[in-house]
Amino acid sequence: MSDRSAGVVPLLPVVAFVAAFAIVPAALLLATGTSAAGGIGGLAKLAADPLNQQAFSNSLLQGGLSAGVAVALGAPAGVFLGRYTFRGRSELLALLIVPFLLPTLAVVLGVETIFGTGGILASVLPGTQVLGSGLGGIVTANVLYNAPVVTLLTAVGVESSAPALEETVATLGGGPLRAFRDAWGRSALLGAAAGAVLTFLFSALAFAAPLLLCGARCYTVEARIWSLDQVLLTPAAAAGVAFLLVALLALPAAAYLALVARLRAARRSAERPARRVPWRNPWVWPAVGATVALSVAVVGLLGAVLDAAARPVTPGAGEFSAFAQLFGPAVTGRLGVSTLAATGNTVFFATVATALALLFAIGTGFGLSERPGAARWLRALVFAPLVVSPVVLSFALAQFWRPVFGGTSTVGVLILLAQATLAIPFALPAVEVALRRVPRSLRESAETLGQTPWSAYLDVELPLVRDGLVTAGLFAFALSFGEFTATYFLATPTFTTLPVELYRLDEIREPALAAAVAGLLVVVSLVSFLVIVRGGRRVEF
């Protein structure tokens, strides 16, 4: 009995946390929404509402278009980065993580700076203005945010193929197409498919991009739920639409988890062969072009945000003058909170959320080493809050836990819980992947010398995966630091964070000050990127 429970007990804290602050509140919210709507008939009426139908159509359209473009750009780049070795490859792979670490608002601001009216590129090529607003702008922001994820997952798929099988195909006289079909193509397509589904999910749940680049006519379902609860003050209708949203996304979420499980199962222990880039082969050039285009897009996005942050507030005010005004009393008077306080809130929430995510990841790593068969259902459990969506998660926390904790004054606790819940799905895989590389024999030797399994895990295995822990912590910190959607739903002036301040400054037509906040957020993401590069690891999904 002791042996059987050894791997279960360390999994209980993260299971209890996600259940208490995500699954149960969301289930109660959805049940309440169904009941308040009048059962199945009421849900059918909500589904027939023209504005709700428009929101669902927008989610499907934006998600589908974004996934298609992200795969067209990201998959060839993933094939190139997964198959070939060249100087700077590791740094390039790490660079591609940066847009995913950025808050969506910073990505949106970058799109406006490049393609919006008077933008960097739009002023030279007027036809590109279509990419700076409306549906074109939303898809552009979604692609810049998610195409690198498609690249990384495709690269993982390519690296998962068996080198020996490809060598066998070559020995038997098979050409590149035969090698693709029989050796590495299936795993590459598997990774690209996982990236496509994940892009669809994130884009269908987009919140900031429709709000800032288009308005109510482009609202996704998540934005519609926010509008019903926060603007129209009809929480019952919002809960009913939330039920429909979860039902809509349940199938693609299950498909993503299944694809990732197959991708993990295909991972090989054999060392990846060092293949030089065959520059004379014409088949490689489209993949090189996609890689260059994606890299230029990422660097251009970062440069555009930093350039906008450096511009003067008014002509003749001097560069970086927006930062001086940002920390002045005028902003405090207009927003009800100082930038310094918002920065403190952001750092505090991100630090505590990261600490919680890492603690759960460390305990879960030990539990999964004892019971590896539990990995699949545990990944599904911690991924569920992302499917529920950040808005629905915050809505559920506000409805269920805010009265328990004591009302509006405890909103900070709810923000912390929401950010930690959303960080856990990204911290756990990084630690789990790092621990899989540690030979099991090391812990067994420590146990033979008298250590308990837990002490052997802490003393022997964890020190060997320090890089993985640092990467997981920085990834969780950067994501929490830039988290906007869930935080905005809950935030009050006292608990405003920098991403929320960025949105409110943009909302009151202070683009220079909003750009300064975005610049601060980009700097944090770049610092995380540099540390990840130095550690030589990248996060795997």
BAMIRO-926651 format. One line per 3 residues: number of its first residue (from 1); their letters; for each residue x, y, z of C-alpha. Coordinates in Angstrom, 2 decimals, padded with zeros to 5 digits. Layout:
BEGIN
NUM = a = X,Y,Z; ...
END
This chain:
BEGIN
1 = msd = 000.00,000.00,000.00; 002.85,002.36,000.81; 004.46,001.73,-002.58
4 = rsa = 001.18,002.29,-004.39; 000.49,005.57,-002.62; 004.06,006.92,-002.94
7 = gvv = 003.40,008.37,-006.38; -000.17,009.48,-005.67; 000.35,011.73,-002.65
10 = pll = 002.71,014.21,-004.42; 000.09,014.64,-007.16; -002.70,015.55,-004.75
13 = pvv = -001.71,019.22,-004.13; -001.82,020.26,-007.78; -004.99,018.22,-008.36
16 = afv = -006.66,019.84,-005.35; -005.51,023.34,-006.39; -006.74,023.09,-009.99
19 = aaf = -009.97,021.43,-008.89; -010.71,024.00,-006.17; -009.83,027.12,-008.15
22 = aiv = -010.69,026.14,-011.71; -012.66,022.95,-012.30; -015.22,023.14,-009.49
25 = paa = -015.95,026.91,-009.78; -016.23,026.63,-013.56; -018.51,023.60,-013.31
28 = lll = -020.75,025.42,-010.81; -020.80,028.51,-013.02; -021.75,026.48,-016.08
31 = atg = -024.42,024.60,-014.14; -025.80,027.88,-012.78; -025.78,029.40,-016.25
34 = tsa = -027.65,026.42,-017.68; -030.23,026.58,-014.92; -030.66,030.37,-015.14
37 = agg = -031.03,030.16,-018.91; -033.88,027.66,-018.52; -032.14,024.41,-019.38
40 = igg = -031.54,023.18,-022.89; -034.27,025.38,-024.29; -032.76,028.48,-022.73
43 = lak = -029.32,027.60,-024.07; -030.86,027.19,-027.52; -032.30,030.71,-027.24
46 = laa = -028.90,032.07,-026.26; -027.34,030.26,-029.20; -029.97,031.80,-031.50
49 = dpl = -029.26,035.35,-030.32; -027.79,037.26,-033.33; -025.00,038.89,-031.30
52 = nqq = -024.03,035.56,-029.73; -024.07,033.91,-033.15; -021.85,036.67,-034.48
55 = afs = -019.40,036.10,-031.61; -019.26,032.35,-032.30; -018.79,033.00,-036.03
58 = nsl = -016.00,035.46,-035.25; -014.26,032.92,-033.00; -014.41,030.20,-035.64
61 = lqg = -013.35,032.53,-038.46; -010.51,034.20,-036.58; -009.34,030.88,-035.14
64 = gls = -009.44,029.10,-038.50; -007.70,031.85,-040.48; -005.04,032.33,-037.80
67 = agv = -004.32,028.61,-037.61; -004.03,028.31,-041.39; -001.61,031.23,-041.77
70 = ava = 000.40,030.21,-038.69; 000.89,026.69,-040.08; 001.78,027.98,-043.55
73 = lga = 004.53,030.13,-042.01; 005.53,028.14,-038.94; 005.55,024.54,-040.20
76 = pag = 008.24,025.00,-042.93; 010.36,026.92,-040.43; 009.92,024.07,-037.94
79 = vfl = 011.04,021.52,-040.54; 014.17,023.56,-041.26; 015.04,024.09,-037.59
82 = gry = 014.24,020.50,-036.68; 016.27,018.81,-039.42; 019.37,020.91,-039.83
85 = tfr = 022.21,022.09,-037.61; 023.87,025.48,-038.06; 025.51,028.14,-035.94
88 = grs = 022.98,030.13,-033.95; 020.23,027.49,-034.19; 019.68,027.26,-030.41
91 = ell = 019.55,031.05,-030.07; 017.05,031.26,-032.94; 014.82,028.65,-031.35
94 = all = 014.92,030.56,-028.07; 014.17,033.85,-029.85; 010.99,032.34,-031.26
97 = ivp = 009.70,031.88,-027.71; 009.70,035.63,-027.06; 006.37,036.56,-028.75
100 = fll = 004.64,033.87,-026.70; 006.09,035.43,-023.54; 004.79,038.87,-024.50
103 = ptl = 001.40,040.07,-023.28; -001.08,040.01,-026.15; -001.53,043.76,-025.73
106 = avv = 002.14,044.36,-026.58; 001.75,042.23,-029.72; -001.36,044.21,-030.69
109 = lgv = 000.50,047.50,-030.12; 003.34,046.23,-032.30; 000.88,045.39,-035.09
112 = eti = -000.63,048.88,-034.86; 002.83,050.47,-034.89; 003.87,048.55,-038.01
115 = fgt = 000.65,048.34,-040.04; -001.69,050.93,-038.52; -002.41,054.37,-039.95
118 = ggi = 000.95,056.14,-040.23; 002.71,052.93,-039.20; 006.30,052.03,-040.04
121 = las = 005.44,049.74,-042.96; 002.01,051.12,-043.82; 003.51,054.54,-044.63
124 = vlp = 005.79,052.89,-047.21; 003.36,050.25,-048.50; -000.17,051.67,-048.07
127 = gtq = -001.77,048.36,-049.05; -000.49,046.78,-045.83; -002.84,048.94,-043.72
130 = vlg = -005.37,046.12,-043.98; -003.12,044.17,-041.60; -003.29,046.89,-038.95
133 = sgl = -006.97,046.85,-038.02; -010.17,044.85,-038.35; -010.06,041.15,-039.17
136 = ggi = -006.70,041.50,-040.93; -005.12,043.07,-037.85; -006.56,040.43,-035.52
139 = vta = -005.26,037.57,-037.68; -001.86,039.28,-037.97; -001.60,039.61,-034.17
142 = nvl = -002.70,036.00,-033.67; -000.18,034.72,-036.23; 002.72,036.70,-034.74
145 = yna = 001.78,035.33,-031.33; 001.24,031.69,-032.34; 003.31,030.91,-035.46
148 = pvv = 006.46,030.41,-033.33; 004.56,027.80,-031.30; 003.76,025.93,-034.53
151 = tll = 007.45,026.14,-035.44; 008.60,024.71,-032.12; 006.08,021.87,-032.13
154 = tav = 006.92,020.99,-035.74; 010.64,021.00,-034.88; 009.94,018.69,-031.95
157 = gve = 008.04,016.39,-034.33; 010.93,016.30,-036.79; 013.40,015.58,-033.99
160 = ssa = 011.16,012.75,-032.80; 011.76,010.69,-035.92; 014.12,007.71,-035.81
163 = pal = 017.48,008.50,-037.46; 018.11,004.81,-038.10; 014.91,004.55,-040.16
166 = eet = 015.96,007.43,-042.39; 019.38,005.87,-042.85; 017.69,002.61,-043.87
169 = vat = 015.57,004.43,-046.47; 018.69,006.10,-047.89; 020.56,002.76,-047.98
172 = lgg = 017.71,001.22,-049.99; 017.93,004.03,-052.54; 015.05,006.16,-051.35
175 = gpl = 015.13,009.86,-052.15; 014.06,012.87,-050.05; 010.34,012.36,-050.72
178 = raf = 010.56,008.71,-049.69; 012.44,009.69,-046.52; 009.74,012.25,-045.75
181 = rda = 006.96,009.73,-046.27; 008.51,006.79,-044.44; 010.89,008.29,-041.87
184 = wgr = 010.24,011.78,-040.53; 007.22,013.25,-042.31; 004.53,011.77,-040.07
187 = sal = 006.02,013.06,-036.86; 006.56,016.49,-038.46; 002.92,016.62,-039.55
190 = lga = 001.91,015.51,-036.07; 003.75,018.46,-034.54; 002.33,020.87,-037.10
193 = aag = -001.19,019.58,-036.46; -000.74,020.05,-032.70; 000.45,023.61,-033.35
196 = avl = -002.51,024.28,-035.63; -005.05,023.13,-033.05; -003.34,025.10,-030.27
199 = tfl = -003.30,028.21,-032.48; -006.99,027.73,-033.21; -007.78,027.48,-029.49
202 = fsa = -005.76,030.56,-028.53; -007.11,032.59,-031.47; -010.73,031.56,-030.96
205 = laf = -010.32,032.72,-027.34; -008.62,035.98,-028.33; -009.69,038.88,-026.16
208 = aap = -007.34,041.85,-026.44; -006.94,041.88,-030.23; -010.69,042.12,-031.05
211 = lll = -011.18,044.79,-028.37; -008.37,047.06,-029.59; -008.19,046.38,-033.33
214 = cga = -011.83,046.09,-034.34; -014.46,046.59,-031.65; -017.77,044.92,-030.93
217 = rcy = -018.36,043.67,-034.48; -015.28,041.41,-034.15; -015.88,040.20,-030.60
220 = tve = -015.01,036.56,-029.99; -017.13,034.52,-027.59; -014.74,035.33,-024.76
223 = ari = -015.12,039.07,-025.41; -018.89,038.59,-025.64; -018.94,036.90,-022.20
226 = wsl = -016.97,039.82,-020.76; -019.39,042.29,-022.35; -022.47,040.47,-021.05
229 = dqv = -021.15,040.39,-017.48; -019.13,043.60,-017.15; -020.91,046.00,-019.55
232 = llt = -024.48,044.76,-019.93; -024.60,043.42,-016.33; -026.33,040.17,-017.26
235 = paa = -024.21,037.50,-015.51; -026.81,034.76,-016.07; -026.62,035.21,-019.84
238 = aag = -022.82,035.38,-019.63; -022.75,032.07,-017.74; -025.00,030.46,-020.34
241 = vaf = -022.76,031.62,-023.21; -019.76,030.35,-021.23; -021.36,026.89,-021.20
244 = llv = -021.73,027.02,-024.98; -018.10,028.14,-025.35; -016.75,025.23,-023.30
247 = all = -018.91,022.80,-025.28; -017.59,024.28,-028.54; -013.92,024.00,-027.57
250 = alp = -014.03,020.62,-025.83; -013.38,018.68,-029.06; -010.37,020.70,-030.34
253 = aaa = -008.89,020.68,-026.81; -009.20,016.89,-026.67; -007.64,016.69,-030.15
256 = yla = -004.68,018.81,-029.03; -004.05,016.65,-025.97; -004.25,013.49,-028.10
259 = lva = -001.80,014.90,-030.66; 000.66,015.96,-027.96; 000.40,012.53,-026.33
262 = rlr = 001.26,010.87,-029.65; 004.10,013.34,-030.14; 005.52,012.52,-026.72
265 = aar = 005.18,008.79,-027.39; 007.16,009.20,-030.61; 010.15,010.86,-028.90
268 = rsa = 013.35,008.90,-029.46; 016.25,008.54,-027.10; 018.73,008.40,-029.98
271 = erp = 020.91,011.45,-030.37; 019.87,013.82,-033.11; 022.28,013.60,-036.09
274 = arr = 024.10,016.78,-037.10; 022.84,017.55,-040.62; 024.35,020.48,-042.44
277 = vpw = 022.03,022.67,-044.49; 022.04,021.44,-048.14; 022.08,024.91,-049.69
280 = rnp = 022.23,023.52,-053.25; 019.02,021.57,-052.77; 016.08,023.65,-054.11
283 = wvw = 013.67,021.89,-051.72; 015.28,023.58,-048.73; 014.78,027.17,-049.87
286 = pav = 011.05,027.51,-049.08; 011.78,026.34,-045.52; 014.69,028.79,-045.27
289 = gat = 012.46,031.58,-046.56; 009.77,030.80,-043.98; 012.39,030.74,-041.21
292 = val = 013.83,034.10,-042.27; 010.36,035.63,-042.61; 009.31,034.45,-039.17
295 = sva = 012.57,035.63,-037.58; 012.27,039.04,-039.23; 008.65,039.28,-038.08
298 = vvg = 009.61,038.54,-034.47; 012.53,041.00,-034.47; 010.41,043.59,-036.27
301 = llg = 007.62,043.22,-033.73; 010.00,043.71,-030.80; 011.72,046.61,-032.52
304 = avl = 008.41,048.31,-033.32; 007.25,048.14,-029.70; 010.57,049.45,-028.36
307 = daa = 010.63,052.18,-031.02; 007.12,053.29,-030.06; 008.15,053.32,-026.39
310 = arp = 011.10,055.61,-027.15; 009.09,058.21,-029.09; 008.44,061.57,-027.42
313 = vtp = 005.02,062.27,-025.94; 004.87,065.57,-027.83; 007.13,066.99,-030.57
316 = gag = 010.33,068.33,-029.07; 009.87,066.56,-025.74; 012.82,064.26,-026.32
319 = efs = 013.12,060.50,-026.55; 011.87,058.37,-023.66; 009.94,061.36,-022.30
322 = afa = 006.89,059.10,-022.05; 008.53,057.17,-019.22; 008.94,060.31,-017.12
325 = qlf = 005.29,061.18,-017.60; 004.26,057.57,-017.04; 005.56,057.69,-013.48
328 = gpa = 004.18,061.18,-012.85; 001.03,062.28,-010.98; -001.02,062.86,-014.15
331 = vtg = -001.33,059.13,-014.87; -002.20,058.43,-011.24; -004.98,061.01,-011.37
334 = rlg = -006.50,059.61,-014.57; -006.27,055.90,-013.73; -006.61,055.97,-009.96
337 = vst = -003.35,054.10,-009.48; 000.31,055.01,-009.97; 002.53,053.19,-012.44
340 = laa = 004.86,052.36,-009.56; 002.00,050.64,-007.69; 000.94,048.81,-010.86
343 = tgn = 004.51,047.63,-011.34; 004.64,046.40,-007.75; 001.34,044.55,-008.21
346 = tvf = 002.59,042.95,-011.42; 005.86,041.77,-009.91; 004.16,040.48,-006.76
349 = fat = 001.45,038.52,-008.58; 003.92,037.07,-011.09; 006.45,036.10,-008.41
352 = vat = 003.95,034.34,-006.15; 002.19,032.66,-009.09; 005.56,031.41,-010.36
355 = ala = 006.53,030.11,-006.93; 003.26,028.18,-006.67; 003.63,026.77,-010.18
358 = llf = 007.20,025.64,-009.48; 006.30,024.05,-006.15; 003.53,022.09,-007.83
361 = aig = 005.86,021.16,-010.69; 008.53,019.83,-008.32; 006.06,017.71,-006.37
364 = tgf = 004.37,016.53,-009.55; 007.72,015.58,-011.07; 008.35,013.19,-008.20
367 = gls = 004.84,011.76,-008.39; 005.06,011.12,-012.13; 008.45,009.45,-011.76
370 = erp = 006.72,006.97,-009.42; 003.52,006.68,-011.43; 004.25,007.63,-015.08
373 = gaa = 000.88,006.26,-016.13; -000.82,009.23,-014.45; 000.85,011.75,-016.76
376 = rwl = -001.84,011.78,-019.44; -004.83,012.49,-017.21; -002.83,014.98,-015.13
379 = ral = -001.88,016.95,-018.25; -005.54,017.01,-019.27; -006.53,018.28,-015.82
382 = vfa = -004.03,021.16,-015.69; -004.75,022.07,-019.34; -008.48,022.35,-018.65
385 = plv = -008.36,025.99,-017.38; -006.95,027.07,-020.75; -009.90,025.43,-022.48
388 = vsp = -012.35,026.94,-020.03; -010.70,030.25,-021.08; -009.20,032.97,-018.87
391 = vvl = -012.39,035.05,-018.89; -014.59,032.15,-017.82; -011.99,031.18,-015.21
394 = sfa = -012.03,034.68,-013.70; -015.81,034.84,-013.98; -016.08,031.56,-012.06
397 = laq = -013.58,032.66,-009.41; -015.47,035.93,-008.92; -018.84,034.19,-008.63
400 = fwr = -017.73,031.37,-006.33; -014.71,032.50,-004.28; -015.07,036.29,-004.01
403 = pvf = -017.97,036.06,-001.51; -016.10,033.36,000.43; -012.92,035.44,000.70
406 = ggt = -014.72,038.60,001.72; -015.72,040.64,-001.31; -013.98,043.19,-003.52
409 = stv = -011.15,043.85,-001.08; -009.79,040.34,-001.74; -009.63,040.68,-005.54
412 = gvl = -005.84,040.43,-005.30; -006.14,036.85,-004.05; -008.37,035.95,-007.00
415 = ill = -005.91,037.48,-009.49; -003.09,035.51,-007.90; -005.07,032.27,-008.09
418 = aqa = -006.03,032.89,-011.72; -002.45,033.62,-012.78; -001.07,030.60,-010.94
421 = tla = -003.71,028.34,-012.49; -002.83,029.59,-015.98; 000.94,029.25,-015.36
424 = ipf = 000.84,025.64,-014.12; 000.18,024.05,-017.58; 003.43,025.59,-018.86
427 = alp = 005.65,025.02,-015.81; 004.83,021.33,-015.36; 005.94,020.10,-018.82
430 = ave = 009.27,021.94,-018.63; 010.19,020.23,-015.35; 008.82,016.88,-016.49
433 = val = 010.85,016.96,-019.73; 014.02,017.86,-017.82; 013.50,015.04,-015.29
436 = rrv = 013.01,012.47,-018.04; 016.62,013.08,-019.11; 017.96,012.05,-015.67
439 = prs = 018.82,008.33,-015.45; 016.58,006.50,-013.00; 019.62,004.56,-011.75
442 = lre = 020.95,007.64,-009.92; 018.01,007.76,-007.54; 018.02,003.99,-007.13
445 = sae = 021.68,004.15,-006.10; 020.86,006.84,-003.51; 018.01,004.71,-002.17
448 = tlg = 020.36,001.72,-001.91; 022.60,003.87,000.29; 019.72,004.49,002.68
451 = qtp = 017.95,007.60,001.42; 014.18,007.71,001.10; 012.75,008.11,-002.44
454 = wsa = 011.73,011.72,-001.69; 015.12,012.75,-000.24; 016.91,011.00,-003.12
457 = yld = 014.73,012.95,-005.54; 015.53,016.28,-003.84; 019.25,015.61,-003.32
460 = vel = 020.14,013.77,-006.52; 017.69,014.50,-009.35; 016.57,018.09,-008.81
463 = plv = 020.12,019.55,-008.78; 020.68,017.93,-012.17; 017.66,019.69,-013.72
466 = rdg = 018.45,023.18,-012.46; 018.36,024.58,-016.00; 014.90,023.08,-016.52
469 = lvt = 013.66,024.60,-013.26; 015.05,028.01,-014.20; 013.45,027.82,-017.65
472 = agl = 010.10,026.73,-016.20; 010.22,029.50,-013.60; 011.12,032.21,-016.11
475 = faf = 008.47,030.99,-018.53; 005.81,031.02,-015.81; 007.00,034.43,-014.55
478 = als = 006.95,036.02,-018.01; 003.49,034.63,-018.76; 002.12,035.81,-015.41
481 = fge = 003.87,039.19,-015.73; 002.10,039.81,-019.04; -001.24,038.13,-018.23
484 = fta = -004.09,040.44,-019.20; -007.37,038.69,-019.92; -008.09,037.04,-016.57
487 = tyf = -006.58,039.94,-014.62; -008.58,042.60,-016.48; -011.84,040.80,-015.70
490 = lat = -011.07,040.97,-011.96; -008.91,044.07,-011.52; -009.85,047.12,-009.49
493 = ptf = -007.73,050.32,-009.37; -006.01,049.04,-006.23; -005.01,045.79,-007.95
496 = ttl = -004.16,047.16,-011.40; -001.22,045.51,-013.18; 000.93,046.87,-016.01
499 = pve = -000.97,045.04,-018.81; -004.26,046.39,-017.45; -002.73,049.87,-017.23
502 = lyr = -001.55,049.53,-020.84; -005.11,048.77,-021.97; -006.63,051.62,-019.99
505 = lde = -004.09,054.11,-021.33; -004.84,052.98,-024.87; -008.55,053.21,-024.10
508 = ire = -008.27,056.87,-023.01; -006.22,057.73,-026.12; -002.76,057.96,-024.60
511 = pal = -000.80,055.94,-027.19; 002.64,057.22,-026.19; 002.14,056.27,-022.54
514 = aaa = 000.65,052.91,-023.53; 003.71,052.28,-025.71; 005.98,053.06,-022.75
517 = vag = 004.22,050.40,-020.65; 004.51,047.93,-023.54; 008.22,048.70,-023.70
520 = llv = 008.62,047.77,-020.03; 006.84,044.47,-020.64; 008.99,043.70,-023.68
523 = vvs = 012.16,044.33,-021.69; 011.06,041.77,-019.08; 010.34,039.22,-021.82
526 = lvs = 013.75,039.86,-023.42; 015.53,039.38,-020.10; 013.72,036.05,-019.68
529 = flv = 014.76,035.12,-023.21; 018.42,035.90,-022.54; 018.47,033.79,-019.37
532 = ivr = 016.76,030.89,-021.17; 019.36,031.09,-023.95; 022.17,031.10,-021.43
535 = ggr = 020.70,028.02,-019.77; 020.71,026.24,-023.11; 017.19,024.91,-022.70
538 = rve = 013.87,025.68,-024.28; 010.39,024.90,-023.05; 008.74,021.90,-024.68
541 = f = 004.95,021.52,-024.78
END
